[in-house]
Amino acid sequence: MKLDKTESGAAFLYEWAGFFYERPDQNIVERVKAIISNGDPEDYNELVCNTFVLWFEEKYDEAVEKATLAIPLYPDLWGAFFWQGLGLAYLQLDEEAIAAIRRALELKLPPGLLAPLRWLAQDRPEFYRQYAAPLLEEYKL
């Protein structure tokens, strides 16, 4: 990130790793918005960053739409699948949500980045009990 401040993927990954310890707040969202403010809105990483911002703003339909636009750009990358899955979980599209999250894991999503699934314990307790908790337990998170 220090070498190339336009590298939105590395900058967002840095922020995402912090979600292991805390739920994002407006300060984190503002940092992510700054990451993408000078970039290409058609870029994969920019779309994934926007997906996160829209998710935070509780615009779940739009978040899923952005993630869906990102997936064909790099179908072998896990970021868009994960955030698509999280958005789908908040839209109560449970089967689709867990399928997207599992696809992210198949594509080698580092298990530590599953930490945002913990937020579902409060926000979507049924989904958390049925899908997220067993997945987090499987990866010892």
C-alpha positions, 0 to 999 in steps of 0.5 A: 500500500505504501508503494502504490496508494492506488492499489485498492485491493491491498488497502481494502484487505488491510481494513478487512483483516481488522474486522477479525477484532472489531465490527467496522464503524463509520471511520473504517467506511470513510477510509474505504471510501477514500481508497476508492475515490480516485479509482476506476468504478469498473475495476474488480477491487473497486467494485468489492470495496463498493460492495462493502460500503453498500453493505455497511449502509444497509443497501444490501440489494445494491451491495449484491449487485456490485458483487455480482458485477465484480465476479465475472471480471475475476471469477477465480477471486474470492472477495466478491463471492464473500461480500455477495454472500454476506449481502445475500444473508442480510437479504434472507436469501440463505441458500444463495448466501451460504453457496456464495460464501462456500465458493469464496472458501473454495477459491482459497478465502483465508479463513480469518476473513470469515470473521464478519460472519460473527456479526450475523449472530446479532443481526440474523440469529437463525442464519448464524445458528444454521450456517455461519456458526458451524462454518466458523467452528469448522475453521476454529474461529 
